[in-house]
Amino acid sequence: MSEITIEIKGLNFAYESKKVLSSIYLKIESGHIHGLIGPNGAGKSTLFKCILGQIEAQSGSIKLFGQDHKTQLTKIAYVPQKDQVDWSFPILVKDVVKMGRYAHKKWWEWTNTEDRKIAQEAMERVEISELADRQIGELSGGQQQRVFLARAICQNADIIMMDEPFVGIDAKTEHRMISILKDLAALNKTILVVHHDLDSVLSYFDRVILIHHRLIAYGDTSVVFTKENISLTFASQSHLLQKPLSK
């Protein structure tokens, strides 16, 4: 049964004198896969950073499960943009995935047999078991993204946030990842995905958040993902609307 997992009220954020987020109000429910849509520089990644407690908004509030978001961060699994990861770091796939268990450990506790079992199951779910002993830098872009999705699954978080996860991966991997995310949403997880390909929005997300510094529209994709709202969101980038939207 859906519940409000993320509630944002009056969120404002600026870098020096540049306003990035202006008066954002959102109530995001579990059991859905949400697409966060907007042009480059619209504030999508900034909104993620505010929710994750990485930056402090000038005003407004963020609650997770009715509590201050900073007290509930272990309930979020975050998959960063590819360019935010040091792929040369000497770590094996299985060890990256197992890091998802750290949220459930005290700082002095080691991972145990049960944690390794959960990590193995997560790798099997995203079909990377055969890569367990490979260094992450040796993998293709699609394999690397599946590693971080496996880490998020291993964490068993209630909220999964992914920032541009489909950049630089093949279509087969993209469709497989979306299928997994839909399965997780069906288990009442809350899924948020920063996404840029407008052609796939209708088939990928059951809810969308359209943003351009301010909230343009939020709701069921079939209702709010209209040419009018997309035009308001992308403003001068109206050439993106020249192709018909496809399901």
Stockholm file with secondary structure:
# STOCKHOLM 1.0

chainA/1-247         MSEITIEIKGLNFAYESKKVLSSIYLKIESGHIHGLIGPNGAGKSTLFKCILGQIEAQSGSIKLFGQDHKTQLTKIAYVPQKDQVDWSFPILVKDVVKMGRYAHKKWWEWTNTEDRKIAQEAMERVEISELADRQIGELSGGQQQRVFLARAICQNADIIMMDEPFVGIDAKTEHRMISILKDLAALNKTILVVHHDLDSVLSYFDRVILIHHRLIAYGDTSVVFTKENISLTFASQSHLLQKPLSK
#=GR chainA/1-247 SS CCCEEEEEEEEEEEETTEEEEEEEEEEEESSEEEEEECCTTSSHHHHHHHHTTSSCCSEEEEEETTEEGGGSGGGEEEECCGGGSCTTSCCBHHHHHHGGGGGGSCTTCCCCHHHHHHHHHHHHHTTCGGGTTSBGGGSCHHHHHHHHHHHHHHHTCSEEEEESTTTTCCHHHHHHHHHHHHHHHHTTCEEEEEECCGGGHHHHCSEEEEESSSEEEEEEHHHHCCHHHHHHHHTTCGGGGSSCCCC
#=GC SS_cons         CCCEEEEEEEEEEEETTEEEEEEEEEEEESSEEEEEECCTTSSHHHHHHHHTTSSCCSEEEEEETTEEGGGSGGGEEEECCGGGSCTTSCCBHHHHHHGGGGGGSCTTCCCCHHHHHHHHHHHHHTTCGGGTTSBGGGSCHHHHHHHHHHHHHHHTCSEEEEESTTTTCCHHHHHHHHHHHHHHHHTTCEEEEEECCGGGHHHHCSEEEEESSSEEEEEEHHHHCCHHHHHHHHTTCGGGGSSCCCC
//
